[in-house]
Amino acid sequence: MLNRLIEVCVHRRVAAIFAVLIAAAFGVHAYLNTPIEAFPDVTNAQVTVIAQMPGYAPEEIERSITVPLERVLNGTPRMMQLRSESLFGLSLVTLTFDDDADPFISRMQVAQRMAQADLPDGVTPKLAPEATPLGEVYQFRVTSDRHDLYQTRAELEWNITRVLKQVPGVADVVTFGGYLKEVHVRAYPDRMRAHGLTLTEVGDALAKTNINVGGGFVRHGDQELTVRGIGYIGSVEDIRRTVLKARDGTPVMVGDIAEIVQSNTPRRGAVGWNEQKEAVEGFVLMRRGENPSRVLDGVHKKIAELNTKILPKGMQIVPFYDRTLLVGNTLSTVNSNLLHGFLLVVAVAWLFFRSLTGSLIVAAVIPLALLGAFLGLYVLGMPANLISMGAIDFGILVDGAVVLVENVLHSLQHERPPTRREVLRLVIRSTEVVARPTLFAMLIIIAALVPVFTLQQVEGRIFRPLALTYSFALAAALVLSLTLVPALCALGFVRGRPRREPGWIEKARVRYRAGSAACSARADRCSRSRRPSS
């Protein structure tokens, strides 16, 4: 079978080269579309349920929220571990799934189960964004020379976050710093007591006032007029004029018993930047399994649109962490290694072959084998990273090609075929002699990676992409050695010109033979001297 494959590739060398170029085009497509990470994401597949009940101690949170959620979430299919954390006013329940679980199906199952939990009124659990701890790909500040911290935080909450979430692959945008604007009604107890009011009545009145209602429609000839009751609060003055009750025909309003002020939600900390004590910032979280390069390209476009068209004059988004630089350095490292490895292989091969054609044939296997590795990763839907790409040994990739080209050159030096047909026969014969040893040698190297595929959890996430990338590259190099290399040899050495062996190799061979003979003679003398006499 191998002999038949080699004969076809030699006699149909143009077709073989064309077929390899088509496969290389698919490899380039895979390279451009395969997610490339600076480092592997080793986090488990997790789904986190978040529930809030402000003002309650961790003991009440545990008893009222966490335990009911754990009861209904236990037994979720493909779940490996469930752990919870009860904090002041906050409950976190984290479910860890095995590596083969589909993230979308897992989140759907968790959402269905948590809806069955018996929770206190007003408590609605939610799912955390589909992001990982390594998903923070972009961090930025919102700066302005004319807006206060209320305005910058409001712009971040209502405009910037909404626009950035439109980017495909963005799971969420987390906001920090500044003041989240609120309107506080500070009631005076003595005035409430004088009017016979309670805080519950004040809260109910404000809730009933801040509402729009529909009243159907009124026919007006051939037209219908929609009836609406407008009650949404639009300003602080609307809150102040909210009627609480009527006393002797005189309305008692909120402004009579309370002070209305603009304030902010209670803060548990602040964000600073260098010497600046207060700052407003946001983190862009990438969805699990997305391509960081594509996500960041979309984020950059939206940031440019926000800075030029949407944000108020004087307000700007200034990034202080962008994973584009890290991913770019990773790609630059891979490309640099590819170029340097290619040049080094050409130089070393030329040093031994003294044939530029043979050196280029050997070196051509490197980029094509890497494209084959990307093609395999693309088919499996796995990302590439610096660890997996940087561990590839170019010397092993070209091992088979070196053996084949060297044997062809050696045969040309000794036989010197006069015609083109004899050159092709010589190439076929020389390649067939070393094809089987080359095949089994490469298969043994690939088989040595089998134990890596048995690793699980974090170890598997780190080293399995490396083993897969290496295996795909070795398999591609093996196929190229048995198909492309014979075709290129038949195309490059078709004239059959003799190739002189480098002089230093012949001198080294003579010295090696002399040294070997001297060692053999010395060993024979030693063995005879130690032989007992009869």
LINLINFEN-V422303 format. One record per residue. N is the residue number from 1. OMEGA is omega in whole degrees, -180 to 180 (* if undefined). NEAR is the number of other ideal C-beta (glycine too) atoms within 12 Angstrom. Layout:
n = [N N]
omega = [OMEGA OMEGA]
near = [NEAR NEAR]
//
This chain:
n = [1 2 3 4 5 6 7 8 9 10 11 12 13 14 15 16 17 18 19 20 21 22 23 24 25 26 27 28 29 30 31 32 33 34 35 36 37 38 39 40 41 42 43 44 45 46 47 48 49 50 51 52 53 54 55 56 57 58 59 60 61 62 63 64 65 66 67 68 69 70 71 72 73 74 75 76 77 78 79 80 81 82 83 84 85 86 87 88 89 90 91 92 93 94 95 96 97 98 99 100 101 102 103 104 105 106 107 108 109 110 111 112 113 114 115 116 117 118 119 120 121 122 123 124 125 126 127 128 129 130 131 132 133 134 135 136 137 138 139 140 141 142 143 144 145 146 147 148 149 150 151 152 153 154 155 156 157 158 159 160 161 162 163 164 165 166 167 168 169 170 171 172 173 174 175 176 177 178 179 180 181 182 183 184 185 186 187 188 189 190 191 192 193 194 195 196 197 198 199 200 201 202 203 204 205 206 207 208 209 210 211 212 213 214 215 216 217 218 219 220 221 222 223 224 225 226 227 228 229 230 231 232 233 234 235 236 237 238 239 240 241 242 243 244 245 246 247 248 249 250 251 252 253 254 255 256 257 258 259 260 261 262 263 264 265 266 267 268 269 270 271 272 273 274 275 276 277 278 279 280 281 282 283 284 285 286 287 288 289 290 291 292 293 294 295 296 297 298 299 300 301 302 303 304 305 306 307 308 309 310 311 312 313 314 315 316 317 318 319 320 321 322 323 324 325 326 327 328 329 330 331 332 333 334 335 336 337 338 339 340 341 342 343 344 345 346 347 348 349 350 351 352 353 354 355 356 357 358 359 360 361 362 363 364 365 366 367 368 369 370 371 372 373 374 375 376 377 378 379 380 381 382 383 384 385 386 387 388 389 390 391 392 393 394 395 396 397 398 399 400 401 402 403 404 405 406 407 408 409 410 411 412 413 414 415 416 417 418 419 420 421 422 423 424 425 426 427 428 429 430 431 432 433 434 435 436 437 438 439 440 441 442 443 444 445 446 447 448 449 450 451 452 453 454 455 456 457 458 459 460 461 462 463 464 465 466 467 468 469 470 471 472 473 474 475 476 477 478 479 480 481 482 483 484 485 486 487 488 489 490 491 492 493 494 495 496 497 498 499 500 501 502 503 504 505 506 507 508 509 510 511 512 513 514 515 516 517 518 519 520 521 522 523 524 525 526 527 528 529 530 531 532 533 534]
omega = [178 -180 179 179 -179 179 180 -178 179 -178 178 -173 179 178 179 178 179 178 178 179 176 177 178 177 175 177 177 176 178 179 -179 -175 177 176 -180 -178 177 179 -177 176 -174 -177 178 174 -173 171 -177 177 -178 177 -178 172 -171 174 -176 -179 179 179 178 177 -180 -175 -172 -173 -172 -178 176 178 178 -177 -178 -178 177 -180 176 -177 176 178 179 -174 175 177 -175 178 -180 -179 179 178 -174 176 179 176 -176 178 179 -177 179 -173 -177 -178 177 -176 -178 180 179 179 179 179 178 179 178 -177 -176 176 -180 -177 178 -175 178 178 178 179 -180 180 -180 176 176 179 -180 -179 179 176 177 -176 179 -174 -175 178 -173 173 173 -177 178 178 -177 180 179 -176 175 -176 180 178 178 178 178 -177 -167 -177 -175 -180 -179 -178 -178 178 177 -179 177 180 178 -179 -177 174 -177 -176 179 170 180 -179 176 -168 173 173 -177 175 -177 -176 176 -177 -178 178 177 179 -179 -180 178 -179 175 179 179 179 178 179 179 180 178 179 -179 -180 -175 -178 171 -179 178 -178 180 -178 178 179 179 -175 178 -177 174 179 -179 180 180 172 -175 -179 -180 179 -178 -177 177 180 176 177 -178 -178 178 -177 178 179 176 -178 -177 178 180 -179 174 -176 -178 180 179 -175 -176 175 -180 -178 172 -178 -178 176 179 -177 177 -179 -179 178 177 180 -177 -180 179 -175 -179 179 178 -176 179 179 175 -180 179 178 -178 175 -179 178 -177 -178 -180 179 -179 175 177 178 180 179 180 177 178 178 178 -177 -174 -171 -168 -175 177 -180 -179 -179 -176 173 -178 180 173 170 -180 -177 175 180 -179 178 178 177 177 179 179 178 179 180 178 178 179 -179 -179 178 178 -179 -180 179 178 -178 -179 179 178 180 -179 -177 -170 178 180 179 179 179 180 178 179 -176 -180 -180 -173 -178 -179 177 177 175 175 177 178 179 177 178 -180 179 179 -179 -179 178 174 179 -175 -179 -177 -178 -178 -178 -178 -180 -179 179 178 -180 -176 -177 -180 180 179 -179 -178 -178 -179 179 178 180 179 179 178 -179 -175 -175 179 -178 -175 -174 -179 -179 179 176 179 178 179 178 180 -178 -179 180 -179 -179 -174 -176 -178 176 178 180 -177 177 179 178 177 178 178 -180 179 180 -177 180 -180 -178 179 180 -176 174 -172 -179 179 -180 180 -168 179 175 178 -178 179 180 179 -179 178 180 179 178 178 178 178 179 179 -180 -177 -178 -175 -176 175 179 179 177 178 -180 -176 -178 -173 -180 175 179 -179 179 -180 178 179 -178 -177 177 178 177 178 179 179 -180 179 179 179 179 179 179 179 179 179 179 179 178 178 180 180 -179 179 180 180 -178 -178 179 -179 *]
near = [12 26 19 16 27 38 26 22 38 42 22 21 30 17 18 30 28 17 22 33 20 17 26 27 17 24 31 21 17 30 30 20 21 38 36 42 39 32 26 30 32 23 24 30 32 35 42 36 40 29 37 24 30 19 14 24 17 21 16 22 32 25 21 27 40 36 23 29 42 30 21 27 38 22 14 34 20 22 27 22 20 27 21 29 22 27 23 19 22 29 40 30 41 30 38 25 31 21 25 14 25 19 30 18 19 33 29 19 27 41 25 18 29 35 20 18 28 17 27 22 8 14 27 20 36 23 33 27 28 28 31 31 18 26 33 31 43 39 31 37 33 43 29 28 11 13 23 21 29 24 26 40 36 28 35 40 29 19 29 40 30 20 29 41 28 20 32 19 32 37 29 29 38 27 34 30 33 35 28 25 23 20 27 19 31 21 28 20 15 11 21 24 13 14 27 14 28 17 20 13 22 34 19 18 30 29 16 18 27 22 17 16 15 12 12 12 12 12 11 10 7 6 9 11 13 16 15 15 14 16 20 14 24 14 14 22 14 21 31 23 22 34 26 35 23 11 16 8 7 12 18 26 28 39 25 25 33 31 19 28 16 20 18 22 17 14 17 12 10 19 29 16 21 10 7 16 11 27 29 37 34 41 34 43 34 40 30 35 27 34 28 42 32 27 37 38 25 29 41 25 20 33 34 18 20 32 27 14 14 22 30 20 14 16 29 26 37 25 28 20 20 28 33 27 19 25 31 20 18 30 28 19 21 33 21 17 25 30 19 17 31 28 19 22 37 29 18 21 36 24 18 24 36 23 30 20 29 38 33 28 41 47 38 36 46 39 34 44 48 42 37 39 40 40 34 33 36 28 18 20 17 32 38 45 35 30 29 38 40 26 28 38 23 35 22 30 43 44 34 43 46 34 33 50 45 34 33 48 41 29 30 37 27 16 22 20 26 15 14 19 16 21 29 31 26 34 44 34 28 33 44 29 23 33 36 21 20 35 30 17 24 37 20 18 27 27 17 17 30 17 13 25 20 13 21 17 20 16 19 24 30 24 26 32 42 32 34 40 43 39 35 38 44 41 29 41 47 38 33 44 45 38 39 44 51 47 39 36 46 42 29 33 42 25 19 27 18 21 31 17 21 19 11 13 21 15 13 15 15 14 14 14 14 14 14 14 14 14 14 14 14 14 14 14 13 12 12 12 11 10 10 7 6 3]
//
